[in-house]
Amino acid sequence: NKSEFIIYNNIIYYLLTKNKQVIRNILVLKVYSIVNGVNLAYVILITLKRITN
């Protein structure tokens, strides 16, 4: 029964580690998309300023 407990713990540990990696990747993608959106807004703003001047 102890071996079953160790296997069960290893599976839970593996799944938690996988979940952390997935969550970290999602957060990185969200931050990247926010930065990309800010950069695009800045480029549009500068372009409009140059057109109107």
ROMARDO-195154 format. One record per residue (C-alpha): z negated, y negated, x negated; residue number from 1. Coordinates in steps of 0.5 Angstrom, whole numbers, plus 500, padded with zeros to 3 digits. Layout:
z:y:x:num
Z:Y:X:NUM;
...
***
This chain:
z:y:x:num
500:500:500:1;
499:495:494:2;
506:496:492:3;
508:494:499:4;
504:488:499:5;
507:486:492:6;
514:487:494:7;
512:483:501:8;
509:477:497:9;
515:477:492:10;
520:477:498:11;
516:471:501:12;
516:467:494:13;
523:468:493:14;
525:465:500:15;
520:459:499:16;
524:458:492:17;
530:458:495:18;
528:454:501:19;
526:449:496:20;
532:449:492:21;
536:448:499:22;
532:442:501:23;
532:439:494:24;
540:439:494:25;
540:436:501:26;
536:430:499:27;
540:429:493:28;
546:429:497:29;
543:424:502:30;
541:420:496:31;
548:420:494:32;
551:418:500:33;
547:412:501:34;
548:410:494:35;
556:411:495:36;
555:407:502:37;
552:401:499:38;
557:401:493:39;
563:401:499:40;
559:396:503:41;
559:392:496:42;
566:393:494:43;
568:390:501:44;
563:384:501:45;
566:382:494:46;
573:383:497:47;
572:379:503:48;
569:373:499:49;
575:373:494:50;
580:373:500:51;
577:368:504:52;
576:363:497:53;
***
